[in-house]
Amino acid sequence: MDASVETSQNSSQDAIYVDVLIVGAGISGIDAAYHLQNNCPEKSFTLLENQESFGGTWLTHKYPGIRSDSDLFTFGYKWKPWIGPPIATADEILRYLDESLEENDLRRHIRFNHEVLSASWSGEDKQWGLMVRRKDTEETIEFKCNFLWMCQGYYRHSEGYMPDFPGMDDFKGEVIHPQTWREDLDYKNKKVIVVGSGATAATLIPAMADDCAHITMLQRSPTYFTAAPNRNDMADTLRELDVPDEWIHEIARRKTLHDQKTITERSFTDSETLKKELIIGAKQYLGKDFDVEKHFTPSYRPWRQRLAFIPDGDLFNSIKSGKASVVTDQIDHFTEKGILLKSGEELEADIIISATGFNLSVLGDIEFAIDGKPLNFADSWAHRGILFSGIPNMAWVFGYLRTSWTMRSDLISEFVCRLLNHMDEKDVSVVTPELREEDKDMPELPFIDPENFNAGYLTRSMHKMPKQGDKQPWVFSQDYYSEKDQIPATDLEDGTLKYR
């Protein structure tokens, strides 16, 4: 029998047992399943997915134009070549994930419509017990596993972040958040305001501009954008030469990572020059008469928040055409007709879209307990940002915020599989990170350094997250270029991992 699909029913507790439970069947969960199947073939495993299908973000987000804001050579898996344009639509990404499942026979491991309600570790049984609600039948099922792999992402899919705008109830039109988009929303020939200027706003505006009477991007402060054609010239040339897709994928991936590393380093060491280059790039699209200094010149250094990519300059082109406009001001309050700004100007609208970000979801908003004691995740120390002190047999995938998320998902998948095999070699069933004596005087630093990256969804919820220290393995650097060497070389016997 293929051990990877074998499950057993625990008759005494009426629970379904597998060696490894993966929570989530989005890009991280599928990656984990692929590595587990290939590197730990004797382990049985199941993926529990809350939604009716796979894909995570790419399934739940339905707003116009939904696309990646990372290139697919790095956002895609290193084990499956990407052959499309660098920036892809949600439908293209879902097809890619569907092929990944089909080609590796992974779909049979997924249980859809399974919502994890709670997770409890029993030190006596050396197992996790998860109470799970089947959303299609309302039945509650218990799953048990030896190792729990949290791949559910890092934000709450059920709701986006909606500020409490003064007077919002006075507005006679419709207010909608992109994360809970109503697919029958009719915006044809309507006046639309998009509040926000991140990647979501940059996606929505060009996708809607041709159909709206007019669409306005209302931002409190500017965002950095970089625009370029949505193609990879090197990959296209290699395809003309009939180079195998696997080679093209790896070469394009390495070149993209090299270029991203250069930009990231310059954001720290040469930020003013980089800033000027980004502003000049915006001017080239928007023209000399557009007020780029006011609307596209941020006050912070590049990459302290995400550097939004505009494929083919579509946002800039919508603004230049006059179909879209940008207003940089602050909201005083909503009115019956739209939004009154601090400057005294009133923007009229039929529809207001609050592209204001999302809410961080800590461990999937699941209730955790360790031997009957409720878990306060913020009390834990992050072990390379993968494992967490005091929490046995659990890994959480938290990807990169500059480099593509999947680059870290791959590193974590390889690390977890190596750890599971190491435990088998030692003939142990439990691993728990613990501080050594020499670690106990470390300063308590935030999980993400705000000087490094200060996006609002992080700063609003950082108090819920684990701590990091100032020495390895208690550092979560968010730097792919160091972690790509450090994580594979992790010493599993350095005294920070306690086995039994």
C-alpha positions as CSV (number, residue, x, y, z in Angstrom):
1,M,0.0,0.0,0.0
2,D,1.1,3.5,-0.7
3,A,1.9,4.8,2.8
4,S,1.3,8.4,1.7
5,V,-2.5,7.8,1.4
6,E,-2.9,5.4,4.2
7,T,-5.1,6.6,7.1
8,S,-6.3,4.7,10.1
9,Q,-9.4,5.1,12.2
10,N,-8.8,5.2,15.9
11,S,-11.7,3.3,17.2
12,S,-11.4,4.3,20.9
13,Q,-11.5,8.0,20.1
14,D,-13.2,7.8,16.7
15,A,-10.4,10.0,15.1
16,I,-8.8,9.8,11.7
17,Y,-5.0,9.5,12.0
18,V,-2.3,10.4,9.6
19,D,1.4,11.0,10.2
20,V,1.3,14.6,8.9
21,L,-1.6,17.0,8.7
22,I,-1.2,19.9,6.3
23,V,-3.6,22.8,6.9
24,G,-4.3,24.6,3.7
25,A,-4.3,23.6,0.0
26,G,-3.0,26.9,-1.5
27,I,0.4,27.4,-3.0
28,S,2.2,26.6,0.3
29,G,0.1,23.5,1.1
30,I,0.6,22.0,-2.3
31,D,4.3,22.7,-2.1
32,A,4.5,20.9,1.3
33,A,2.5,17.9,-0.1
34,Y,4.8,17.6,-3.1
35,H,8.0,17.6,-0.9
36,L,6.5,15.3,1.7
37,Q,5.4,12.7,-1.0
38,N,8.8,12.8,-2.6
39,N,11.2,13.1,0.4
40,C,9.2,11.2,3.1
41,P,7.4,8.5,1.1
42,E,6.6,6.4,4.2
43,K,4.6,9.2,5.8
44,S,0.9,9.3,5.5
45,F,-0.6,12.7,5.1
46,T,-3.7,14.7,4.4
47,L,-4.4,18.3,3.5
48,L,-7.4,20.0,5.2
49,E,-8.8,22.8,3.1
50,N,-11.4,25.2,4.3
51,Q,-12.6,26.2,0.9
52,E,-14.5,24.2,-1.7
53,S,-11.4,23.9,-3.9
54,F,-7.6,24.5,-4.0
55,G,-5.8,27.7,-4.6
56,G,-6.2,29.8,-1.5
57,T,-5.9,33.5,-2.4
58,W,-6.3,32.7,-6.1
59,L,-9.6,31.0,-5.4
60,T,-11.1,33.4,-2.9
61,H,-10.2,36.7,-4.6
62,K,-12.7,37.6,-7.3
63,Y,-12.2,41.3,-8.0
64,P,-11.6,42.5,-11.5
65,G,-8.1,42.0,-12.9
66,I,-6.9,39.8,-10.0
67,R,-3.3,38.9,-10.8
68,S,0.0,38.2,-9.1
69,D,2.2,41.0,-7.9
70,S,5.2,38.7,-8.0
71,D,6.7,37.1,-11.1
72,L,5.8,33.4,-11.7
73,F,9.3,32.2,-12.3
74,T,9.9,32.8,-8.5
75,F,6.3,32.6,-7.3
76,G,5.9,29.3,-9.1
77,Y,7.4,26.1,-7.8
78,K,11.0,25.3,-8.6
79,W,9.8,21.7,-9.4
80,K,7.3,22.8,-12.1
81,P,8.3,25.1,-14.9
82,W,6.3,28.2,-15.6
83,I,5.8,28.9,-19.3
84,G,3.5,32.0,-19.3
85,P,4.1,35.7,-18.8
86,P,5.9,36.8,-15.6
87,I,2.8,38.4,-14.1
88,A,-0.2,36.0,-14.3
89,T,-3.9,36.2,-13.8
90,A,-5.7,34.2,-11.0
91,D,-7.1,31.9,-13.7
92,E,-3.6,31.2,-15.1
93,I,-2.3,30.5,-11.6
94,L,-5.2,28.2,-10.7
95,R,-4.5,26.2,-14.0
96,Y,-0.8,25.9,-13.0
97,L,-1.8,24.6,-9.5
98,D,-4.3,22.3,-11.0
99,E,-1.6,20.8,-13.2
100,S,0.7,20.6,-10.2
101,L,-1.8,18.5,-8.4
102,E,-2.7,16.3,-11.4
103,E,0.9,15.6,-12.5
104,N,1.9,14.5,-9.0
105,D,-1.3,12.7,-8.0
106,L,-1.8,15.0,-5.0
107,R,-5.5,15.8,-5.3
108,R,-6.5,12.6,-3.6
109,H,-4.9,13.8,-0.4
110,I,-7.0,16.9,-0.1
111,R,-10.2,17.1,2.0
112,F,-12.1,20.2,0.9
113,N,-14.7,22.1,3.0
114,H,-12.9,21.0,6.1
115,E,-12.6,23.9,8.6
116,V,-10.1,23.4,11.5
117,L,-11.7,24.7,14.7
118,S,-9.1,23.8,17.3
119,A,-5.7,22.1,17.6
120,S,-4.6,20.5,20.8
121,W,-1.3,18.8,21.6
122,S,-1.1,15.8,24.0
123,G,2.3,15.2,25.4
124,E,1.2,11.9,26.7
125,D,-0.1,10.6,23.4
126,K,2.6,12.5,21.4
127,Q,-0.1,13.6,19.0
128,W,-2.0,16.6,17.8
129,G,-5.8,16.4,17.9
130,L,-7.7,18.7,15.6
131,M,-11.5,19.3,15.7
132,V,-12.6,19.9,12.2
133,R,-16.0,21.0,10.8
134,R,-17.2,19.6,7.5
135,K,-18.8,22.7,6.0
136,D,-20.8,20.6,3.4
137,T,-22.4,18.4,6.1
138,E,-21.9,20.4,9.3
139,E,-20.4,17.2,10.8
140,T,-17.5,17.6,13.3
141,I,-14.6,15.2,12.9
142,E,-11.5,14.7,14.9
143,F,-8.2,14.2,13.1
144,K,-5.0,13.1,14.9
145,C,-1.5,13.4,13.6
146,N,2.1,13.3,14.8
147,F,3.2,16.4,13.0
148,L,1.2,19.5,12.1
149,W,2.2,21.6,9.1
150,M,0.4,25.0,9.0
151,C,0.2,26.2,5.4
152,Q,-3.0,28.3,5.6
153,G,-1.3,31.6,4.7
154,Y,-1.1,34.7,6.8
155,Y,-4.2,36.7,6.4
156,R,-7.9,36.2,7.1
157,H,-9.7,35.2,3.9
158,S,-13.2,35.8,5.3
159,E,-12.8,39.6,5.6
160,G,-10.4,42.4,4.6
161,Y,-9.2,45.3,6.6
162,M,-11.9,48.0,6.6
163,P,-11.1,51.2,8.5
164,D,-14.0,52.8,10.4
165,F,-14.5,55.7,8.1
166,P,-16.5,58.5,9.7
167,G,-19.9,58.9,8.2
168,M,-19.7,55.7,6.1
169,D,-23.4,54.9,6.8
170,D,-24.4,58.2,5.3
171,F,-23.1,57.2,1.8
172,K,-26.0,56.4,-0.5
173,G,-24.0,54.3,-2.8
174,E,-22.2,50.9,-2.2
175,V,-19.0,50.4,-0.2
176,I,-17.2,47.2,-1.0
177,H,-13.9,45.6,0.0
178,P,-12.0,43.7,-2.8
179,Q,-11.5,40.7,-0.6
180,T,-15.3,40.2,-0.4
181,W,-16.1,41.3,-3.9
182,R,-19.6,40.8,-5.1
183,E,-19.3,39.3,-8.6
184,D,-22.6,40.8,-9.8
185,L,-21.5,44.3,-8.9
186,D,-22.4,46.6,-11.8
187,Y,-19.9,49.4,-12.2
188,K,-20.6,50.2,-15.9
189,N,-20.8,54.0,-16.4
190,K,-20.6,54.5,-12.6
191,K,-18.3,56.9,-10.8
192,V,-15.9,54.8,-8.6
193,I,-13.4,55.8,-5.9
194,V,-10.7,53.3,-4.9
195,V,-9.4,54.1,-1.5
196,G,-5.8,52.9,-1.3
197,S,-2.8,52.7,-3.6
198,G,-1.2,49.3,-3.1
199,A,-1.1,46.3,-5.5
200,T,-4.8,45.7,-5.3
201,A,-5.7,49.3,-6.3
202,A,-3.1,49.1,-9.1
203,T,-4.8,46.0,-10.3
204,L,-8.5,47.1,-10.0
205,I,-8.2,50.5,-11.6
206,P,-6.9,49.6,-15.1
207,A,-9.2,46.5,-15.1
208,M,-12.3,48.7,-14.5
209,A,-11.3,52.0,-16.1
210,D,-12.8,51.3,-19.6
211,D,-16.2,50.5,-18.2
212,C,-16.5,53.1,-15.5
213,A,-17.7,56.7,-16.1
214,H,-14.5,57.6,-14.2
215,I,-12.4,55.9,-11.5
216,T,-10.3,57.7,-8.9
217,M,-7.5,56.3,-6.8
218,L,-7.7,58.1,-3.5
219,Q,-4.5,57.7,-1.5
220,R,-3.4,59.1,1.8
221,S,0.3,58.9,0.8
222,P,2.0,57.8,-2.4
223,T,3.3,54.3,-3.2
224,Y,6.4,53.3,-5.2
225,F,5.5,51.7,-8.5
226,T,7.7,50.2,-11.2
227,A,6.4,49.5,-14.7
228,A,7.7,47.3,-17.4
229,P,6.4,45.1,-20.2
230,N,4.9,41.8,-19.0
231,R,7.4,39.6,-20.6
232,N,10.8,38.0,-19.9
233,D,13.0,38.6,-23.0
234,M,15.6,36.0,-21.9
235,A,13.0,33.3,-21.4
236,D,11.4,34.1,-24.8
237,T,14.8,33.9,-26.5
238,L,15.6,30.5,-24.9
239,R,12.2,29.2,-26.0
240,E,13.1,30.2,-29.6
241,L,16.2,28.1,-29.2
242,D,14.2,25.1,-28.1
243,V,15.8,25.0,-24.7
244,P,13.9,22.7,-22.3
245,D,11.2,24.4,-20.2
246,E,12.9,23.1,-17.0
247,W,16.2,24.9,-17.9
248,I,14.4,28.1,-19.0
249,H,12.5,28.1,-15.7
250,E,15.6,27.8,-13.6
251,I,17.6,30.3,-15.6
252,A,14.8,32.9,-15.6
253,R,14.3,32.2,-11.9
254,R,18.0,32.8,-11.1
255,K,18.2,35.9,-13.2
256,T,15.0,37.3,-11.5
257,L,16.4,36.6,-8.1
258,H,19.7,38.2,-9.0
259,D,18.0,41.4,-10.2
260,Q,15.7,41.5,-7.1
261,K,18.7,41.1,-4.8
262,T,20.4,44.1,-6.5
263,I,17.3,46.2,-6.0
264,T,16.9,45.2,-2.4
265,E,20.5,45.9,-1.6
266,R,20.2,49.3,-3.3
267,S,17.1,50.1,-1.2
268,F,19.3,50.1,1.8
269,T,22.7,51.3,0.5
270,D,21.7,53.6,-2.3
271,S,18.1,54.4,-1.5
272,E,18.0,58.0,-2.8
273,T,19.3,57.1,-6.2
274,L,16.9,54.2,-6.5
275,K,14.1,56.5,-5.4
276,K,15.0,59.0,-8.2
277,E,15.1,56.2,-10.8
278,L,11.6,55.0,-9.8
279,I,10.2,58.5,-10.0
280,I,11.8,59.0,-13.4
281,G,10.2,55.8,-14.5
282,A,6.7,57.0,-13.5
283,K,7.3,60.3,-15.3
284,Q,8.2,58.5,-18.5
285,Y,4.7,56.9,-18.5
286,L,2.7,59.8,-17.1
287,G,4.3,62.7,-19.0
288,K,6.0,65.9,-18.0
289,D,2.8,67.7,-17.1
290,F,1.6,65.2,-14.5
291,D,2.4,66.0,-10.8
292,V,4.6,63.0,-10.1
293,E,6.1,64.7,-7.1
294,K,2.8,64.9,-5.3
295,H,1.2,61.6,-6.3
296,F,4.0,59.1,-6.9
297,T,6.9,60.3,-4.6
298,P,6.6,58.4,-1.3
299,S,8.2,59.7,1.9
300,Y,9.7,56.3,2.9
301,R,12.7,54.6,1.3
302,P,12.0,52.0,-1.5
303,W,11.1,48.5,-0.3
304,R,10.1,49.4,3.2
305,Q,6.7,48.5,1.9
306,R,6.1,46.3,-1.2
307,L,7.3,47.8,-4.5
308,A,4.3,47.3,-6.7
309,F,4.9,46.2,-10.2
310,I,2.7,47.5,-13.0
311,P,2.7,45.1,-16.0
312,D,2.8,47.1,-19.3
313,G,2.4,50.2,-17.3
314,D,-1.4,49.7,-17.3
315,L,-2.2,51.8,-14.2
316,F,-0.1,54.8,-15.5
317,N,-1.7,54.4,-19.0
318,S,-5.2,54.5,-17.5
319,I,-4.3,57.7,-15.6
320,K,-2.7,59.3,-18.7
321,S,-5.7,58.5,-20.8
322,G,-8.0,60.4,-18.4
323,K,-10.2,57.4,-17.7
324,A,-8.6,57.3,-14.2
325,S,-7.2,59.9,-11.9
326,V,-5.3,60.0,-8.6
327,V,-6.0,62.2,-5.6
328,T,-3.5,62.5,-2.7
329,D,-5.4,63.7,0.4
330,Q,-6.9,62.5,3.6
331,I,-10.5,61.5,4.2
332,D,-12.5,63.8,6.5
333,H,-15.7,61.8,6.3
334,F,-18.1,60.1,3.9
335,T,-21.0,62.0,2.7
336,E,-24.3,61.0,0.9
337,K,-22.6,61.6,-2.4
338,G,-19.1,60.4,-1.8
339,I,-16.1,61.5,0.3
340,L,-15.2,64.9,1.8
341,L,-11.5,65.4,1.9
342,K,-9.5,67.2,4.6
343,S,-8.7,69.8,1.9
344,G,-12.4,70.6,1.6
345,E,-12.8,69.0,-1.8
346,E,-15.7,66.5,-2.2
347,L,-15.3,63.5,-4.5
348,E,-18.6,62.1,-5.7
349,A,-19.1,58.4,-6.3
350,D,-21.6,55.7,-7.0
351,I,-19.3,53.0,-5.6
352,I,-16.4,53.2,-3.1
353,I,-13.9,50.4,-3.0
354,S,-11.9,50.1,0.1
355,A,-8.6,48.6,-1.1
356,T,-7.2,49.1,2.4
357,G,-5.4,45.8,2.9
358,F,-6.1,42.7,4.9
359,N,-6.1,41.4,8.5
360,L,-3.3,39.2,9.6
361,S,-4.4,35.7,10.6
362,V,-2.2,34.1,13.2
363,L,-2.1,30.3,12.8
364,G,-5.3,30.4,10.8
365,D,-7.3,31.9,13.7
366,I,-7.4,28.4,15.2
367,E,-7.6,27.8,18.9
368,F,-4.4,26.1,20.0
369,A,-3.6,24.4,23.2
370,I,-0.6,22.5,24.5
371,D,-1.4,19.8,27.1
372,G,-4.6,21.6,28.0
373,K,-3.1,25.1,28.3
374,P,-4.3,27.7,25.7
375,L,-1.4,28.8,23.5
376,N,-0.4,32.4,23.4
377,F,1.7,32.4,20.2
378,A,3.3,35.7,21.1
379,D,5.1,34.0,24.0
380,S,7.0,31.8,21.6
381,W,10.4,32.4,20.0
382,A,10.7,31.8,16.3
383,H,13.2,29.1,15.3
384,R,14.3,30.4,11.9
385,G,10.7,31.5,11.5
386,I,9.7,27.9,10.9
387,L,9.3,26.2,14.3
388,F,8.4,27.9,17.6
389,S,9.7,27.4,21.1
390,G,7.4,25.4,23.4
391,I,5.3,24.1,20.5
392,P,6.0,20.5,19.7
393,N,5.9,19.0,16.2
394,M,4.6,22.1,14.4
395,A,5.8,24.1,11.5
396,W,4.3,27.3,10.1
397,V,4.9,28.6,6.6
398,F,5.5,32.3,6.6
399,G,7.0,33.4,3.3
400,Y,9.0,36.3,2.1
401,L,7.6,39.8,1.9
402,R,10.0,41.1,-0.8
403,T,11.0,37.9,-2.6
404,S,8.2,35.7,-3.7
405,W,6.4,33.8,-0.9
406,T,7.1,30.4,-2.6
407,M,10.8,30.8,-2.4
408,R,10.5,30.4,1.4
409,S,7.8,27.8,1.1
410,D,10.3,25.6,-0.8
411,L,13.0,26.1,1.8
412,I,10.7,25.3,4.6
413,S,9.4,22.2,2.8
414,E,12.9,20.9,2.4
415,F,13.7,21.7,6.0
416,V,10.6,20.0,7.5
417,C,11.2,16.8,5.4
418,R,14.8,16.7,6.5
419,L,13.7,17.2,10.1
420,L,11.1,14.4,9.9
421,N,13.7,12.0,8.4
422,H,16.2,13.0,11.1
423,M,13.6,12.1,13.8
424,D,13.0,8.7,12.2
425,E,16.8,8.1,12.1
426,K,16.9,8.9,15.8
427,D,13.8,6.8,16.5
428,V,12.1,9.7,18.2
429,S,8.6,11.1,17.7
430,V,8.7,14.6,19.2
431,V,10.7,17.7,18.5
432,T,10.3,20.9,20.5
433,P,12.4,24.1,20.1
434,E,13.8,25.4,23.4
435,L,16.1,28.3,24.3
436,R,19.6,27.2,25.4
437,E,21.1,28.9,28.5
438,E,23.2,31.1,26.2
439,D,20.0,32.2,24.4
440,K,18.0,33.4,27.4
441,D,19.5,36.9,27.6
442,M,18.5,37.7,24.0
443,P,16.6,40.9,23.4
444,E,12.9,40.3,22.5
445,L,12.6,41.6,18.9
446,P,9.5,41.7,16.8
447,F,8.8,38.8,14.3
448,I,9.2,41.3,11.5
449,D,11.6,44.3,12.0
450,P,9.5,47.4,11.3
451,E,12.6,49.2,10.1
452,N,12.9,46.5,7.5
453,F,9.3,46.2,6.5
454,N,6.4,48.2,7.9
455,A,3.2,47.4,6.0
456,G,0.1,48.3,7.9
457,Y,-1.3,44.7,8.2
458,L,1.9,43.7,10.0
459,T,2.2,46.7,12.3
460,R,-1.5,46.3,13.4
461,S,-1.0,42.7,14.5
462,M,2.7,42.3,15.4
463,H,1.8,42.0,19.1
464,K,0.1,38.6,18.3
465,M,3.2,37.2,16.6
466,P,6.2,35.3,18.1
467,K,9.5,37.0,19.1
468,Q,12.8,36.7,17.4
469,G,16.2,37.2,19.0
470,D,19.6,38.4,17.8
471,K,21.4,35.1,17.3
472,Q,20.7,32.0,15.2
473,P,18.6,30.0,15.1
474,W,16.3,32.6,16.7
475,V,16.6,35.1,13.8
476,F,14.0,35.5,11.1
477,S,15.8,37.8,8.6
478,Q,13.3,37.8,5.8
479,D,16.3,37.6,3.5
480,Y,16.2,34.9,1.0
481,Y,19.8,35.4,-0.1
482,S,21.1,34.4,3.3
483,E,18.4,31.8,4.2
484,K,18.9,29.9,1.0
485,D,22.3,28.8,2.4
486,Q,21.5,28.9,6.1
487,I,18.3,26.8,6.2
488,P,19.6,23.8,4.3
489,A,22.7,23.8,6.5
490,T,20.7,24.0,9.8
491,D,22.3,21.9,12.5
492,L,19.5,19.7,13.8
493,E,21.7,18.8,16.8
494,D,22.7,22.3,18.0
495,G,20.9,22.0,21.3
496,T,17.9,24.2,20.4
497,L,15.8,21.2,19.3
498,K,14.8,18.8,22.1
499,Y,13.9,15.3,20.9
500,R,12.0,12.6,22.7
